[in-house]
Structures are given as structure tokens and as C-alpha cells.
């Protein structure tokens, strides 16, 4: 494992003494709360968070491809329209479930926050 991967996945080294990584993770506060009484909202938050993560990654890739000149004008238009519609749909779902942008902002540990 290279040094960067060891840093990213090195959470096991920061576990309190005598605790396994799963036990240490169980003690961490979680933004996504899946409780019987709020399973619908918790699941919606999880799904929207993952969709937002994938959208962010795809958008960054599209920008790299535009900067590299590997997309035609038609492809750029189509990608822009797709991301615009996706952002509108995510916003509509956030409003429906009562989520804010911060509710969907993942803490990626050593990599920082999603946004």
C-alpha cells in the first residue's frame, strides 16, 4: 500500500486503545441517522448524499474533459443541460425531505468535506 493510501485508510491506527475499527466507528457521531422512526428520511439522506457525491465527481470529470478539448460543442451543451436538470431535481428532493446543503455534505476524513 502506498503512503497516500495508508494515510487515507489509516483510520484503524487512530482507534482508541483496545477498540477494533468497527467498535471505534460505532462510537463516532453520524450525520446520517437511520432510526426506525425516521428510516425514510435517513435513507433519503443517504441516497441523496451518494447522488451528490457522484454528481460532483462527474462534474469535475466533465470540466477536465472540456478543458482538455475532448468534448464537442454539442456534448458540452448536453452535459451542461444534464447537470442543470440533475441539480434542479436534487434541490426539489432536498426541499421535499427538508434537507439543507449541509445535510448532504460528506466528511471524507483526511480528504476534507465534499464541498
Backbone torsions as a table, in degrees:
resi	resn	phi	psi	omega
1	UNK	NA	131.8	-179.2
2	UNK	-76.6	170.5	-174.1
3	UNK	-62.6	-39.4	-179.1
4	UNK	-66.0	-44.1	178.2
5	UNK	-63.3	-39.7	178.5
6	UNK	-62.6	-37.8	178.6
7	UNK	-67.6	-44.0	-178.1
8	UNK	-66.3	-43.9	-176.0
9	UNK	-97.0	12.2	-176.8
10	UNK	-81.1	17.8	-179.3
11	UNK	-60.4	-28.1	-178.9
12	UNK	-63.3	-29.3	179.7
13	UNK	-72.5	-17.9	-177.4
14	UNK	-99.3	7.0	179.3
15	UNK	-66.3	142.9	174.0
16	UNK	-58.4	149.7	-177.0
17	UNK	-55.1	133.3	175.8
18	UNK	84.3	-2.0	179.5
19	UNK	-107.2	138.8	174.2
20	UNK	-76.4	159.3	178.4
21	UNK	-53.9	-43.7	178.3
22	UNK	-61.6	-38.1	179.1
23	UNK	-67.0	-40.5	179.0
24	UNK	-65.3	-40.8	178.6
25	UNK	-65.2	-33.9	179.9
26	UNK	-65.0	-26.6	-179.7
27	UNK	-84.9	-10.9	-179.0
28	UNK	-75.6	141.0	174.9
29	UNK	-67.2	142.5	-178.1
30	UNK	-118.4	138.6	175.1
31	UNK	-74.9	-31.7	-177.7
32	UNK	-94.6	110.8	-176.7
33	UNK	-105.4	108.0	176.4
34	UNK	-99.6	95.0	178.0
35	UNK	-115.3	153.3	-179.1
36	UNK	-53.4	-37.5	-177.1
37	UNK	-77.4	-16.9	179.9
38	UNK	-131.1	30.6	-176.1
39	UNK	-60.8	-36.4	-179.9
40	UNK	-62.8	-49.1	180.0
41	UNK	-69.2	-37.5	178.6
42	UNK	-63.9	-42.3	178.3
43	UNK	-67.5	-41.4	177.7
44	UNK	-62.2	-40.2	179.0
45	UNK	-64.6	-42.9	178.4
46	UNK	-61.7	-47.9	-178.7
47	UNK	-64.2	-45.8	-179.9
48	UNK	-65.3	-35.2	177.3
49	UNK	-64.2	-43.4	178.2
50	UNK	-66.3	-41.3	177.3
51	UNK	-61.9	-41.7	179.5
52	UNK	-64.7	-39.7	177.3
53	UNK	-62.4	-47.8	179.7
54	UNK	-64.3	-41.1	178.4
55	UNK	-59.9	-44.0	-179.8
56	UNK	-62.5	-43.7	179.3
57	UNK	-64.7	-44.4	179.8
58	UNK	-65.2	-38.5	179.2
59	UNK	-64.4	-42.0	178.2
60	UNK	-63.4	-40.9	178.0
61	UNK	-63.9	-41.6	179.3
62	UNK	-62.9	-40.2	178.8
63	UNK	-64.3	-42.0	177.3
64	UNK	-61.2	-42.2	-179.8
65	UNK	-67.1	-37.8	177.0
66	UNK	-64.8	-44.7	179.6
67	UNK	-62.5	-32.9	179.9
68	UNK	-80.6	-10.6	179.0
69	UNK	78.4	21.5	-177.1
70	UNK	-94.0	4.4	177.0
71	UNK	-114.0	141.2	175.0
72	UNK	-77.7	166.5	177.8
73	UNK	-59.6	-37.7	179.2
74	UNK	-65.7	-41.4	178.3
75	UNK	-65.7	-40.3	177.9
76	UNK	-61.4	-42.9	178.6
77	UNK	-62.4	-45.0	-178.9
78	UNK	-64.6	-42.6	178.9
79	UNK	-64.2	-43.7	178.8
80	UNK	-60.7	-44.9	178.9
81	UNK	-64.2	-41.7	179.5
82	UNK	-61.9	-47.4	179.9
83	UNK	-65.6	-35.5	177.3
84	UNK	-63.8	-46.1	179.2
85	UNK	-66.1	-38.9	178.4
86	UNK	-64.1	-42.5	178.3
87	UNK	-62.2	-40.4	178.3
88	UNK	-64.0	-41.9	-179.7
89	UNK	-68.0	-41.1	176.6
90	UNK	-62.5	-41.7	178.8
91	UNK	-62.6	-42.5	179.1
92	UNK	-61.9	-43.5	179.5
93	UNK	-68.4	-36.6	176.1
94	UNK	-61.1	-43.9	178.6
95	UNK	-64.5	-41.8	-179.2
96	UNK	-60.2	-43.5	-178.3
97	UNK	-91.2	-4.1	177.7
98	UNK	77.2	31.5	180.0
99	UNK	-96.1	149.3	172.1
100	UNK	-101.8	172.6	176.4
101	UNK	-59.2	-38.0	-178.4
102	UNK	-65.9	-29.7	177.9
103	UNK	-65.1	-23.3	-179.3
104	UNK	-105.5	8.5	-177.6
105	UNK	-91.4	106.3	-178.7
106	UNK	-73.6	141.3	169.1
107	UNK	-93.9	111.1	-175.5
108	UNK	-93.0	26.0	177.1
109	UNK	65.1	-124.6	-176.6
110	UNK	-63.4	-17.7	179.7
111	UNK	-84.5	-11.5	179.6
112	UNK	93.1	-167.2	179.8
113	UNK	-79.3	156.2	178.1
114	UNK	-58.5	-43.1	179.1
115	UNK	-120.1	NA	NA
